[in-house]
Amino acid sequence: MKRRADLRYERRLWHSGLQAVAGVDEAGVGPMAGPVVAAAVIFEPETHIKGVHDSKQLPPPRREELYGIIVWRARAFAVGVAQVEEIDRLNIYHATLAACVRAVQGLCIKPEHVLIDGRRVRNLEIPQTHIVGGDRKSFCIAAASIIAKVTRDRMMCELDRVYPGYGFARHKGYCTADHLEAVNRLGPSPIHRTSFSPVSAAAQLSLRFED
């Protein structure tokens, strides 16, 4: 049986006297369209919500249900967004770090320590612990992953209405076969990441057809 996200990392910090421990995670690094969204969340010590785990391992209805419980139980939560223009200008790695910083800075309570999934975030003047696979190990990070994923999915559903024909509400910008087919057929939309090779290839194809 797989171990679920728990409080092992949070308790080390709470037992040391810290009260404001934030979990941070992101959603949307891999897609070829849409923003990358990060979330940060702080709970009262010993808070735990049954079922909170890595958002990628939860079905969408369950994520939506847990999202409502998380934001109700949290002491504070915030999201940070890096839009497509920033992703193309900085690259996805640095744009993701920027979104994480914005999420932490958006909290109404300043964290005393931050638990982050996978990567160390520079330009964050708060003690931090980066945990590989943190959304499967830390409750606070898993909760942040759900907030980030649900927020981004909702954004992509809105963008599907603005840019119909690509199927954003269905695949959320990821590189599925039908998404690639739509980009090759319609050309890239304004929310496609031109720095990603499938999009740049489709853009070049569109230019050749126009010529």
N, C-alpha and C positions, 0 to 999 in steps of 0.2 A: 504493500500500500504506500502511495506517495505521501510524503510529509507535506502538510498544508502550511501556508504562511502563518506564522505565529508571532509571539511577543518576545522572542529570545534577545533580539538586538535592542528593542525598546526598553526592556526591563533592566538591562545593564546600565543604561543611561538614567532611567527613572530612579533606580536604586542608588545611583551616585549623587542624587539630589536635584537632577534636572527635571523640570516640569514641562517645558515647551519643546518637544521633540517632533520634528516634521519629517514626513515621508514625501519623497519626490519621485515622479516617474513621468514618462512621456508616451505619446502615441503619434504615429505617422512618420516615422523615419523612412520606412521602406517604400511607400507609395510614389507613383510618378506624377501625382497631381494633388493639390490641396496643401494646407498648412501643416506644420508640425505643432502639436499642442502638448504642453507640460502642465502638471498639476502638483500642488503642494497641499498637505493636510496635516493638522495637529489635533490630537485627541487628549482628553484627560487621561492621566496615568491609569493603567489597567483596563482601559476600554478595549473591548474586542467584539467584533460583529461576526456571527456565524456565517460562513459561506464566502467571506471576502478572500479572494485569491487572485492570482495572475489573471488580468482581464481577458487575455487571449484564450484562456481555458474555460471561459464562461459563455453560455449562449446569450445573444443580445437581450432577450426579455429578462433574464436573471441579472445581467449587468444593469439594466435600467432600474430594476427593483432595488438592487444594492446601492445604486447611486443615490436614490432618495433617502435611504437609511443612513448612508455615510454622511451626506451633507447635513442631515438633521442631528446626528450624534457628534459631529466634529466641533471642536472649539473654534477652529478657523480653517478655511480652505480658500484657495485661489488658483487661477489658471494663468498661464503665460503662452502667448502665441507668436510664432515666427511665420510670416506669410511667404508666399512663393517667391516674391521678388528678393527677399532676404536670403532664402535658401539658395537661389541661383547666384546671388552676389557673394555670399560668405562660404558656401558649401553646406551640406546637410548637417555635418558634425557640429560646426560652429553655430549654425542657426539653432540647433537643438539645445546647445549649452545656453544660448541667449534666452530661449523660451523657458528653460529651467530657472535661470536667474530671475526672470520676470515673475514667474509663479511664486518663488520664495519672497521676493520683494513685495508682492501683492498681498501677502498675509497681513491681517490686522493685528496679529500677535507676532513679535519678532522671535524666531526660533533660537533656542540655546544650542541646538545641535540638529544637523540634517542627515537623514539616511537617504541615500540616492542609489537608484538602480544602475549598476554597471560602471558609470564613468564619474571621475572626479570633475567637479564644476569649478572652473577658474572664475575669478572676479566675484567670488562669493565669500565675503569676509565673516563667515560663520563656521565653526568647527563642523566637519562633515565626515561621514563614513560612507564609502562607496562599496556596494555589495554586488558582486557578479550574480545574476539571477535573483536579484533582490525582490522582484515581484512575486517570486515563488517561496520566499523565505521570511520576509518581514511584513507584518500586518499593515503597518503604516504605508509602506511602499506599494503593497497590493491595493490598498484603498486609493492611493493617488493614481495608480494605473487605471482603475475603474473610472475615476473622475475624468482623467485625460481622454480615455477611449470613448466614453459616452459623449463628452463634449465635442470631440472631433467628429464622431459619427453624425451627430446632429448638425454640425456645420456642413458636412458633405451632403446631407439630405437637402439642406437649404440651397447649396450650390448646384445641386442637380436641377432645381427649378430655374436657376439663373442660366445654366448652360445645359439644356436638355440634349439628349441624344447620346451622351457618353456613358450613362448608367452609373453616375456617381453615388446615387442612393443605394445601389446594389453592391458595388465592389469597393466603395469608399476611396477610390483613387489607386488601389493596388493594381499590380501588373497582371491582370487576368487576361485570358485569351480574347474575351469579348471587348475588354477595354482597349487592348492593343489594336483590335480590328477597327474599333470606332475612331481611334486616333489616326490610323492610316487612311481611313475613309473620309473623315471630316477635317483632318488636320488638328493640331494642338489648339486647345482653348486657352484663354488668359490665365487659367489656374493650373496649367500643366507646367511642370518643372523642366525648363529647357536645358538645364545642366545635366539631366538624366538622359542616358544614351537612347532609350527607345523614343523619347520625345524629340530629341534633336534629329534622330534619323527620320521620323515622320515629318518634321518641319522641312528638312532638306527635300524630302519626296514631294511635299506640297509645293515648294518653290519650283521644282523641275516641271511639275504639271502646269504651274502658272506661266512659266516661260514657253 
